[in-house]
Amino acid sequence: MISQTDIHHARILIVDDQPVNVELLEYLLTSTGYREVSATTDPRVVAGWHAAHRYDLIILDLQMPGMSGFDVMEALKPLEPDGWLPVLVVTAQPDHKLRAFECGARDFISKPFDPVETLTRIRNMLEMRLLHARERGYNARLEQCVRERTADLQRFRSAMDATADAIFLFDAASAELLDVNEGACRMLAYARGDLLGQSGSRLGLGTPAALRAQAERLADYAAAVGPARSPELHELELMRSDLIAVPVELYWQLLQRTGQPPVMLGVARDISERRQSEELLRHMAHYDALTGLPNRTLFFKLVGDAIAVAQDKSWRIVVLMIGLDRFKNINDSLGTALGDDLLRQFSNRLVQTARIRDTVGRVGGDEFALILTKSGDQQDAVQAAHEVREALRQPFELDGHQAILSASIGISVYPDDATDPHTLVKYADTAMERAKQAGRDGYRFFTAGMNVQVLARLDMELALRRAIDQQELQLHFQPKVNLHTGKFAGVESLLRWQRPGHGLVYPAEFVPLLEDTGLVVRVGAWIIDAACQQIVRWLNDGTGPVRVAVNVASRQFVEGDLEGVVREALARNKTPPELLELELTETALMVNTERTITVLTNLKALGIKVAIDDFGTGYSSLAYLQRFPIDKLKIDIAFVRDITTNPNDAAIALAIISMAHSLKLQVIAEGVETRAQLEYLRRCRCDEIQGYFFSRPLPPEALGQLAQSGRGLPPAPGAARQPAQTLLIVDDDVNVLSSLHRLFRRDGYQILTAASPTEAFELLALHAVQVIVCDQRMPAMSGTEFLSKVKEMYPDTIRIILSGYTGLEAVLDAINRGAIYRFYTKPWDDTQLRDNIRLAFHHYWLMHGSGRRVGQPGEDATALPLALQEVK
């Protein structure tokens, strides 16, 4: 017996041009106890090394540049006179195995390496090599091997049985099956003797005539080209003994030897697993893995097939694109696993609503599609849309949670809208987007106008991408003003697009597209860098320090690296961080509160100011608001636009200001366009304003000039000393206004007159009014309606109706609700009316004990109004 020690001390040489294969075999051998392992990646040195070291085993790769394994074996043969080469070849090609055996190789291993098989073959070959060397000497062992392989059939049998492929030997002239290997027996489930009795046609290899014709083609090919191997592979099915077909890949080879009849050799490899994999890949390529429905690729093909049939039959085809509304909210709140479950449940419901001849597909994350074939008219599409929406009415059960969804559906019709599948589906998708924009949970048919809008949007998207690369974007700046000092307090940067051929494009036209496409992340980073550059320019050109606020989009804050972008911009431009301010929306802040707090804390540590933009329109809670490291709140323009006329907007603005000040935050109001809005906000103690009243957004040069000019806000109307008592008269009859003005002027009041409630609201915002006299019958708004709103916004005022209208129900109701202090009729008695107005002022000052005029700081606290002096 050969001992383990003898085997482990055998001399082994590894020859492979791939270092990774050499390392793998070296590790495999040394880790299992082999001591004398050498290796080379240069096949040209093998013969010389073997002559010097007499290796017991040479593991030889056949495919190497410069010198193949076959050439190496030819070089080794003179060193082994008996032809017994200690070579174990490495190959991944079945046809190389036969040739290797013919060149003198003893065995083979296949790529990729199987560790168990490789070590087993190496050990077996070493045992045989060492055993023969011990018993009969090295040369005797080689001689014995040569004698064992003198017969061609024996040589072929050994080679054939050594491969897992099925090998068939046919007589080239008679097409008779001469021999098969063990692989063929295993593949076709026959014993060798039974298999030799079968015909080629019975096995699926071909009829005798076909086999002879194949042999002739191989002979002609060999004569013309050289190798007697078929230049192509054939895929066919062989028949097992149990009549089960086996898919194989087959090639033929003609073996021609001098003085012997030619033999045709067929090598068949079982490709069942490959076929299954290909089928699986085909299924995966055309069907959605989650729902099992046709995917987008297959759906387009099915639409094309349906159109082809419709052309022949003169049918109409309807395509419905179905988008689940707000599915992302459920996916985010319950998790993707339950989101996937919901999609599966909906796909099952959708299939149940479809007719047998209709087709359902999933064409996107939360988008499905339906093909209605042989459709009669539009009513069929409407009915299908209603059925889909009805399928969503019942709640979906998701692991103890109930979810209710709606769908937006777009409809396109062949041939009315389009005649090719891609256009038809695109139009249905366009109509679906219009259904979403119209409020969701509805359907829309495609119209030509929709396509115009889609093309315009696509054109704008392409132009936007060019604009970013070609530096067409620019920043304008809208000033902010401090309401306490009236002085310039900073700017907000606003994006503009100088589009070639279109002029200056405003954000409302293209910013939504930036957000939809994700370009807002890239553009947002550019805005921060451009703002930092501009801050430095103003510092250097004499303008001085200007605090610049930059809007940060929700998607930029969530998806981008805001902190990294800001740090890079500050460092690159050497910008003082205290002059940069970031404005974020409540929505962006609330996406991930912990991350938000971390990022904002880090930015605040740099000295950057942080503001919440559009405050009051989001959903942040006070609990989170006090946790966020912020400096300012911006009142949304929606609450400022009607702040002087809408009690609700006024109450919201006042509440925001009061809450912010209690949290030690500053308040900025945006969209201030009138003096009345300005004064009302000033009286509510708002800190800063911005809007067209002071300035439109300006380019950098103009903004610098404005900042250097020192221009500020006009002083508040109460800044100069005014009469202690202000009377507002509201009447749409100018003659009445003139008469009342003359009547009350002699009493020393400051008299304001308004011909409409709108004008009156503006005067109330501009002035501190104590008593209001209002006509009941006015075109735009009755006196009681006007004074009811005044009560909510200016509850301290004394409100009086003066009217000739005798219908008292509305007036009495207003009095009962406290909106009206008194009601006087027209025509009036001058003396009596003057006394009543004097009493109204007297009542007002009694309610405000000290006699100081509300909102007029700086007056003598001991000064009493005229009305109180007269009473005394």
Secondary structure as GFF3:
##gff-version 3
##sequence-region A 1 872
A	DSSP	alpha_helix	4	8	.	.	.	ID=ss1
A	DSSP	beta_strand	11	15	.	.	.	ID=ss2
A	DSSP	alpha_helix	19	30	.	.	.	ID=ss3
A	DSSP	beta_strand	36	40	.	.	.	ID=ss4
A	DSSP	three_ten_helix	43	45	.	.	.	ID=ss5
A	DSSP	alpha_helix	46	53	.	.	.	ID=ss6
A	DSSP	beta_strand	57	61	.	.	.	ID=ss7
A	DSSP	alpha_helix	69	76	.	.	.	ID=ss8
A	DSSP	three_ten_helix	77	79	.	.	.	ID=ss9
A	DSSP	beta_strand	87	91	.	.	.	ID=ss10
A	DSSP	alpha_helix	94	102	.	.	.	ID=ss11
A	DSSP	beta_strand	107	110	.	.	.	ID=ss12
A	DSSP	alpha_helix	115	148	.	.	.	ID=ss13
A	DSSP	alpha_helix	152	161	.	.	.	ID=ss14
A	DSSP	beta_strand	166	171	.	.	.	ID=ss15
A	DSSP	beta_strand	177	180	.	.	.	ID=ss16
A	DSSP	alpha_helix	182	188	.	.	.	ID=ss17
A	DSSP	alpha_helix	192	196	.	.	.	ID=ss18
A	DSSP	alpha_helix	200	203	.	.	.	ID=ss19
A	DSSP	alpha_helix	208	224	.	.	.	ID=ss20
A	DSSP	beta_strand	234	239	.	.	.	ID=ss21
A	DSSP	beta_strand	245	255	.	.	.	ID=ss22
A	DSSP	beta_strand	263	270	.	.	.	ID=ss23
A	DSSP	alpha_helix	272	286	.	.	.	ID=ss24
A	DSSP	alpha_helix	296	313	.	.	.	ID=ss25
A	DSSP	beta_strand	316	324	.	.	.	ID=ss26
A	DSSP	alpha_helix	327	334	.	.	.	ID=ss27
A	DSSP	alpha_helix	336	353	.	.	.	ID=ss28
A	DSSP	beta_strand	359	362	.	.	.	ID=ss29
A	DSSP	beta_strand	367	375	.	.	.	ID=ss30
A	DSSP	alpha_helix	378	391	.	.	.	ID=ss31
A	DSSP	beta_strand	396	398	.	.	.	ID=ss32
A	DSSP	beta_strand	401	403	.	.	.	ID=ss33
A	DSSP	beta_strand	407	414	.	.	.	ID=ss34
A	DSSP	alpha_helix	421	437	.	.	.	ID=ss35
A	DSSP	beta_strand	443	445	.	.	.	ID=ss36
A	DSSP	alpha_helix	448	469	.	.	.	ID=ss37
A	DSSP	beta_strand	473	482	.	.	.	ID=ss38
A	DSSP	beta_strand	488	499	.	.	.	ID=ss39
A	DSSP	beta_strand	503	505	.	.	.	ID=ss40
A	DSSP	alpha_helix	507	517	.	.	.	ID=ss41
A	DSSP	alpha_helix	519	540	.	.	.	ID=ss42
A	DSSP	beta_strand	548	552	.	.	.	ID=ss43
A	DSSP	alpha_helix	554	559	.	.	.	ID=ss44
A	DSSP	alpha_helix	562	573	.	.	.	ID=ss45
A	DSSP	three_ten_helix	577	579	.	.	.	ID=ss46
A	DSSP	beta_strand	580	585	.	.	.	ID=ss47
A	DSSP	alpha_helix	586	590	.	.	.	ID=ss48
A	DSSP	alpha_helix	593	606	.	.	.	ID=ss49
A	DSSP	beta_strand	609	615	.	.	.	ID=ss50
A	DSSP	alpha_helix	622	625	.	.	.	ID=ss51
A	DSSP	beta_strand	632	635	.	.	.	ID=ss52
A	DSSP	alpha_helix	637	640	.	.	.	ID=ss53
A	DSSP	alpha_helix	647	662	.	.	.	ID=ss54
A	DSSP	beta_strand	666	670	.	.	.	ID=ss55
A	DSSP	alpha_helix	675	683	.	.	.	ID=ss56
A	DSSP	beta_strand	688	690	.	.	.	ID=ss57
A	DSSP	alpha_helix	700	709	.	.	.	ID=ss58
A	DSSP	three_ten_helix	717	719	.	.	.	ID=ss59
A	DSSP	beta_strand	726	730	.	.	.	ID=ss60
A	DSSP	alpha_helix	734	745	.	.	.	ID=ss61
A	DSSP	beta_strand	750	754	.	.	.	ID=ss62
A	DSSP	alpha_helix	757	766	.	.	.	ID=ss63
A	DSSP	beta_strand	771	774	.	.	.	ID=ss64
A	DSSP	alpha_helix	783	793	.	.	.	ID=ss65
A	DSSP	beta_strand	798	803	.	.	.	ID=ss66
A	DSSP	alpha_helix	809	816	.	.	.	ID=ss67
A	DSSP	beta_strand	822	825	.	.	.	ID=ss68
A	DSSP	alpha_helix	830	847	.	.	.	ID=ss69
A	DSSP	alpha_helix	866	871	.	.	.	ID=ss70
###
